[in-house]
Amino acid sequence: YKSFTSARVLLKKLVERFHIPPHLQLSPASVTRIQLRVAAILKTWLTLYATDFTEPLLQTVEKLTNAFEKSHSKAVADSIRNAIGKARIANERIAQPDLRAHDPLTLIGSFREPISPPLFSYSDEEIARQICLVDSQVFSAINASEFFHCAWSNKETAHRSPNLRKMTARFNRLGYWVSMHIVLQDRLRLRTVAVARFVQIAKCLRSMGNYNSVMGILAGLGTSAIHRLKHTWEALDQSVRQDFEELRDLMKTERSYGDYRQELQQAPPPKIPYMGVYMSDLVFLEDGNEDVLDDQINFHKRSLMWKTLQEIILFQSTPYRYPALEPLCTIVQTTPSLPERDLYALSLLCEPR
């Protein structure tokens, strides 16, 4: 509904639907059926999307619930009141965020020296687990409404997609973080080890269902600063190059990411999809379908959007449950990196033209 109206207007219409004017002369059974439907919608709405309700809207629902109880079931009214209570708790949690949490948008570093503690002192599997844990927190915070009208793609409306923008920013930082760890190695052998480790980490992420970070690592290995390191790539073991090509083949764009889409559907949860595919799909839907047809809301367009968003919501329902391992968790959360210009300058120092 957020694609064509607001919570306040929708609730107002439900209240109007509940209070049926006497002049319509509907039978008591019809009135009861209509009012029960309104109650069912409110209960479902409150249960699934509690944060849609501000305190004034919750008070409106309480008034309607009291009216419902007088003429209908107390049990149904109590279930709605219970949902109202849970909605208030959910809103209080949002109003009082954990100030200890890191804000991923503000933690881009400016390192010029090797990172300590060394990232590669941890196993590939543990690094991948911590990446999944951090990604899952960002991914699960994305609200379906952030995708409406492709708000993220326009400067004037980007503020409507705060968590989706955080996910995108984290994806970009991950790529630069990967590149930085490679070009900071001043010896060929260490650079080949770094490339090989990131390929193996990407393989672990694939097995864990985190395709967004698989693509993020591939992006980091594909930056101009890393792509040009001819001697580094040539020094890689054949098995590493084969693993790298398999990952690239999986995430290739042919047939609209056909191989990746097929594997994503077959992979067991938990999983984090590559968000770029969904964003491209929604841009296609937005540009190819009108919001209004013949002065009516185009519900076919909303149905197509929901089919896409339903997958994202389903994936969000199963988060990763790995234990946080410090300081590694903080390292992969902040992903300190360097600007692309500096990465390229370091790349030239590693392998001059």
C-alpha positions as CSV (number, residue, x, y, z in Angstrom):
1,Y,0.0,0.0,0.0
2,K,2.9,2.3,0.6
3,S,3.5,2.5,-3.2
4,F,0.3,4.5,-3.6
5,T,-0.9,5.8,-0.1
6,S,0.1,6.2,3.5
7,A,-0.6,4.3,6.7
8,R,-2.7,7.2,8.0
9,V,-5.0,7.2,4.9
10,L,-5.3,3.4,4.8
11,L,-6.3,3.2,8.5
12,K,-8.8,6.0,7.9
13,K,-10.4,4.0,5.1
14,L,-10.5,0.9,7.3
15,V,-12.3,2.9,10.1
16,E,-14.8,4.2,7.5
17,R,-15.3,0.7,6.3
18,F,-15.9,-0.6,9.8
19,H,-18.5,2.1,10.7
20,I,-21.1,1.2,8.0
21,P,-23.7,3.9,7.5
22,P,-27.3,2.8,8.5
23,H,-28.8,4.1,5.3
24,L,-27.1,1.2,3.4
25,Q,-29.5,-1.1,5.2
26,L,-27.2,-4.1,5.2
27,S,-28.2,-7.3,7.0
28,P,-26.6,-7.9,10.5
29,A,-24.8,-10.9,9.0
30,S,-23.2,-8.7,6.3
31,V,-22.2,-6.0,8.8
32,T,-20.6,-8.7,11.0
33,R,-18.7,-10.2,8.1
34,I,-17.4,-6.8,7.0
35,Q,-16.3,-5.8,10.5
36,L,-14.6,-9.1,11.1
37,R,-12.6,-8.6,7.9
38,V,-11.5,-5.2,9.0
39,A,-10.4,-6.7,12.4
40,A,-8.5,-9.4,10.6
41,I,-6.7,-6.9,8.4
42,L,-5.7,-4.8,11.3
43,K,-4.4,-7.8,13.3
44,T,-2.3,-9.0,10.3
45,W,-1.1,-5.5,9.6
46,L,0.0,-4.9,13.2
47,T,1.6,-8.3,13.4
48,L,3.7,-8.1,10.2
49,Y,4.4,-4.4,10.0
50,A,4.2,-3.0,13.5
51,T,6.6,-0.1,12.7
52,D,4.1,1.3,10.3
53,F,2.0,2.6,13.2
54,T,2.8,5.8,15.0
55,E,1.3,6.3,18.5
56,P,-1.7,8.3,17.2
57,L,-2.4,5.5,14.7
58,L,-2.2,2.9,17.5
59,Q,-4.7,5.0,19.6
60,T,-7.1,5.0,16.6
61,V,-6.8,1.2,16.4
62,E,-7.5,1.0,20.1
63,K,-10.7,3.0,19.8
64,L,-11.8,0.8,16.9
65,T,-11.0,-2.3,18.9
66,N,-13.2,-1.1,21.8
67,A,-16.0,-0.5,19.4
68,F,-15.5,-4.0,18.0
69,E,-15.6,-5.6,21.4
70,K,-18.9,-4.1,22.2
71,S,-20.6,-5.8,19.3
72,H,-18.4,-8.8,18.6
73,S,-15.9,-11.2,20.1
74,K,-13.8,-10.2,23.2
75,A,-11.2,-12.8,22.2
76,V,-10.6,-11.1,18.8
77,A,-10.4,-7.7,20.4
78,D,-7.9,-9.0,23.0
79,S,-5.7,-10.4,20.2
80,I,-5.7,-7.0,18.5
81,R,-4.8,-5.3,21.8
82,N,-1.9,-7.8,22.2
83,A,-0.7,-6.9,18.7
84,I,-0.9,-3.2,19.7
85,G,1.2,-3.8,22.7
86,K,3.9,-5.6,20.7
87,A,3.8,-2.8,18.2
88,R,4.5,-0.2,20.9
89,I,7.5,-2.3,22.1
90,A,8.9,-2.6,18.6
91,N,8.6,1.2,18.2
92,E,10.3,1.8,21.5
93,R,13.3,-0.3,20.4
94,I,13.6,1.7,17.2
95,A,13.4,5.0,19.2
96,Q,16.2,3.8,21.5
97,P,18.9,2.4,19.2
98,D,22.0,0.7,20.6
99,L,24.6,3.5,20.6
100,R,27.4,0.9,20.8
101,A,26.6,-0.3,17.4
102,H,28.8,0.8,14.5
103,D,27.4,2.9,11.7
104,P,28.7,1.3,8.6
105,L,28.4,4.5,6.6
106,T,30.8,6.5,8.8
107,L,33.6,3.9,9.3
108,I,35.6,4.2,6.1
109,G,39.2,4.2,7.2
110,S,42.3,5.9,5.6
111,F,44.9,3.3,6.3
112,R,48.3,3.6,4.8
113,E,50.0,0.9,6.8
114,P,49.4,-2.9,7.0
115,I,46.4,-3.7,9.2
116,S,46.9,-5.2,12.7
117,P,45.8,-7.7,13.8
118,P,46.5,-9.5,10.5
119,L,43.4,-10.5,8.8
120,F,44.8,-13.7,7.4
121,S,45.7,-15.1,10.8
122,Y,42.1,-16.2,10.8
123,S,40.8,-19.1,8.7
124,D,38.9,-18.6,5.5
125,E,35.7,-20.1,7.1
126,E,35.8,-17.8,10.1
127,I,36.3,-14.7,8.0
128,A,33.4,-15.7,5.9
129,R,31.2,-16.4,8.9
130,Q,31.9,-13.0,10.4
131,I,31.1,-11.3,7.0
132,C,27.8,-13.2,6.9
133,L,27.0,-12.1,10.5
134,V,27.6,-8.4,9.7
135,D,25.9,-8.6,6.3
136,S,22.9,-10.3,7.9
137,Q,22.3,-7.4,10.3
138,V,22.4,-4.8,7.5
139,F,20.3,-7.0,5.2
140,S,17.5,-7.8,7.7
141,A,17.1,-4.0,8.4
142,I,16.0,-3.2,4.9
143,N,12.3,-2.5,4.6
144,A,10.3,-3.5,1.5
145,S,9.1,0.1,1.1
146,E,12.7,1.2,0.5
147,F,12.5,-0.4,-3.0
148,F,9.3,1.6,-4.0
149,H,9.7,3.8,-7.1
150,C,13.5,3.0,-7.1
151,A,13.9,5.7,-4.5
152,W,17.6,4.7,-3.9
153,S,18.5,5.7,-7.5
154,N,17.5,9.4,-7.2
155,K,19.3,12.0,-5.1
156,E,16.0,13.6,-4.2
157,T,14.4,10.4,-2.9
158,A,17.5,8.4,-1.7
159,H,16.6,9.3,1.9
160,R,13.7,6.9,1.6
161,S,16.0,4.0,1.3
162,P,18.5,4.4,4.2
163,N,19.1,0.7,4.9
164,L,19.3,-0.3,1.2
165,R,21.9,2.5,0.8
166,K,23.9,1.1,3.7
167,M,23.8,-2.3,2.1
168,T,25.1,-0.8,-1.2
169,A,27.8,1.2,0.6
170,R,28.9,-1.9,2.5
171,F,29.1,-3.8,-0.8
172,N,31.3,-1.1,-2.3
173,R,33.6,-0.9,0.8
174,L,34.0,-4.6,0.8
175,G,35.4,-4.5,-2.7
176,Y,37.9,-1.7,-1.9
177,W,38.8,-3.5,1.3
178,V,39.7,-6.6,-0.7
179,S,41.8,-4.5,-3.1
180,M,43.6,-2.7,-0.3
181,H,44.7,-6.0,1.4
182,I,46.3,-7.1,-1.9
183,V,48.1,-3.9,-2.9
184,L,49.5,-3.3,0.7
185,Q,51.6,-6.5,0.2
186,D,54.9,-5.3,-1.2
187,R,56.1,-8.8,-2.3
188,L,54.8,-10.9,-5.1
189,R,54.4,-14.0,-3.0
190,L,52.4,-12.2,-0.4
191,R,50.1,-10.7,-3.0
192,T,49.4,-14.1,-4.6
193,V,48.6,-15.4,-1.1
194,A,46.2,-12.5,-0.5
195,V,44.4,-13.1,-3.8
196,A,44.2,-16.8,-3.2
197,R,42.8,-16.3,0.3
198,F,40.1,-14.0,-0.9
199,V,39.1,-16.5,-3.6
200,Q,38.8,-19.1,-0.9
201,I,36.8,-16.7,1.3
202,A,34.4,-16.1,-1.6
203,K,34.0,-19.9,-2.0
204,C,33.1,-20.2,1.7
205,L,30.6,-17.3,1.3
206,R,29.1,-19.1,-1.6
207,S,28.7,-22.3,0.5
208,M,27.1,-20.2,3.2
209,G,24.6,-18.6,0.8
210,N,26.0,-15.0,1.0
211,Y,26.0,-14.2,-2.7
212,N,26.1,-10.4,-2.1
213,S,29.5,-10.6,-0.6
214,V,30.6,-13.2,-3.1
215,M,30.0,-10.5,-5.7
216,G,31.6,-7.9,-3.5
217,I,34.8,-9.9,-3.3
218,L,34.7,-10.5,-7.1
219,A,34.3,-6.7,-7.5
220,G,37.3,-6.1,-5.4
221,L,39.4,-8.6,-7.4
222,G,38.2,-6.9,-10.6
223,T,39.2,-3.3,-9.8
224,S,41.7,-1.7,-12.1
225,A,44.2,-1.7,-9.3
226,I,44.1,-5.5,-9.0
227,H,43.2,-6.4,-12.6
228,R,46.5,-4.9,-13.9
229,L,48.7,-7.0,-11.6
230,K,49.8,-9.3,-14.4
231,H,52.6,-11.0,-12.5
232,T,50.5,-11.6,-9.4
233,W,47.8,-13.3,-11.4
234,E,50.3,-15.4,-13.4
235,A,51.9,-16.6,-10.1
236,L,48.6,-18.0,-8.8
237,D,48.2,-21.8,-8.6
238,Q,46.1,-23.3,-11.4
239,S,43.5,-24.5,-8.8
240,V,43.0,-21.0,-7.5
241,R,42.5,-19.6,-11.0
242,Q,40.0,-22.4,-11.7
243,D,38.1,-21.5,-8.5
244,F,38.1,-17.9,-9.4
245,E,36.7,-18.6,-12.9
246,E,34.0,-20.8,-11.4
247,L,32.9,-17.9,-9.2
248,R,32.9,-15.5,-12.1
249,D,30.9,-17.9,-14.2
250,L,28.3,-18.3,-11.5
251,M,27.8,-14.5,-11.2
252,K,28.1,-13.6,-14.9
253,T,25.3,-11.5,-16.4
254,E,24.3,-13.8,-19.2
255,R,20.6,-14.8,-19.3
256,S,20.0,-12.2,-16.7
257,Y,22.2,-13.9,-14.1
258,G,20.5,-17.2,-15.0
259,D,23.0,-19.5,-13.3
260,Y,23.1,-17.4,-10.1
261,R,19.3,-17.2,-9.9
262,Q,19.0,-21.0,-10.3
263,E,21.6,-21.7,-7.5
264,L,20.0,-19.0,-5.3
265,Q,16.6,-20.8,-5.4
266,Q,18.1,-24.2,-4.7
267,A,20.4,-23.0,-1.8
268,P,19.2,-23.7,1.7
269,P,18.7,-20.8,4.2
270,P,20.1,-18.7,5.5
271,K,21.1,-16.8,2.5
272,I,21.8,-13.2,1.3
273,P,21.0,-12.5,-2.3
274,Y,23.1,-10.3,-4.6
275,M,21.0,-7.1,-4.2
276,G,22.1,-5.7,-7.6
277,V,19.9,-8.2,-9.4
278,Y,16.8,-7.3,-7.5
279,M,17.5,-3.6,-7.9
280,S,17.9,-4.1,-11.7
281,D,14.6,-6.1,-11.8
282,L,12.7,-3.4,-10.0
283,V,14.1,-0.7,-12.2
284,F,12.8,-2.7,-15.2
285,L,9.4,-3.1,-13.6
286,E,9.2,0.6,-12.6
287,D,10.1,1.8,-16.1
288,G,8.0,-0.7,-18.0
289,N,4.7,-0.3,-16.1
290,E,2.6,2.8,-15.3
291,D,1.5,3.5,-11.8
292,V,-2.1,4.3,-12.9
293,L,-4.1,2.8,-15.8
294,D,-7.4,4.4,-16.8
295,D,-7.5,6.4,-13.6
296,Q,-7.2,3.2,-11.5
297,I,-4.2,2.0,-9.4
298,N,-2.2,-0.5,-11.5
299,F,-2.4,-3.4,-9.1
300,H,-0.8,-5.7,-11.7
301,K,2.4,-3.6,-11.3
302,R,2.2,-4.0,-7.5
303,S,1.7,-7.8,-8.0
304,L,4.9,-8.0,-10.0
305,M,6.7,-5.9,-7.5
306,W,5.5,-8.1,-4.6
307,K,6.7,-11.2,-6.4
308,T,10.2,-9.8,-6.3
309,L,10.0,-8.3,-2.8
310,Q,8.5,-11.5,-1.4
311,E,11.7,-13.3,-2.1
312,I,13.8,-10.7,-0.2
313,I,11.4,-10.8,2.8
314,L,11.6,-14.6,2.8
315,F,15.4,-14.5,2.9
316,Q,15.4,-11.9,5.7
317,S,13.3,-14.2,7.9
318,T,16.3,-16.5,8.5
319,P,19.4,-14.6,9.8
320,Y,22.8,-16.1,10.3
321,R,23.4,-17.2,13.9
322,Y,27.2,-17.4,14.1
323,P,28.8,-16.1,17.3
324,A,30.7,-12.8,16.9
325,L,34.4,-13.3,17.2
326,E,36.4,-10.2,18.1
327,P,38.3,-8.3,16.9
328,L,37.6,-10.0,13.5
329,C,33.9,-9.1,13.6
330,T,34.8,-5.4,14.0
331,I,37.3,-5.6,11.3
332,V,34.8,-7.0,8.7
333,Q,32.2,-4.6,10.0
334,T,34.2,-1.5,9.5
335,T,36.1,-2.8,6.4
336,P,38.6,0.1,6.5
337,S,39.8,0.9,3.0
338,L,41.5,3.3,0.7
339,P,40.1,5.5,-2.1
340,E,40.4,4.0,-5.6
341,R,43.0,6.6,-6.6
342,D,45.3,5.5,-3.7
343,L,44.8,1.9,-4.5
344,Y,45.9,2.4,-8.0
345,A,49.0,4.3,-6.9
346,L,49.9,1.4,-4.6
347,S,49.3,-1.0,-7.4
348,L,51.8,0.9,-9.6
349,L,54.4,0.6,-6.8
350,C,53.8,-3.2,-6.6
351,E,54.1,-3.7,-10.4
352,P,55.3,-0.6,-12.3
353,R,54.1,-0.1,-15.9
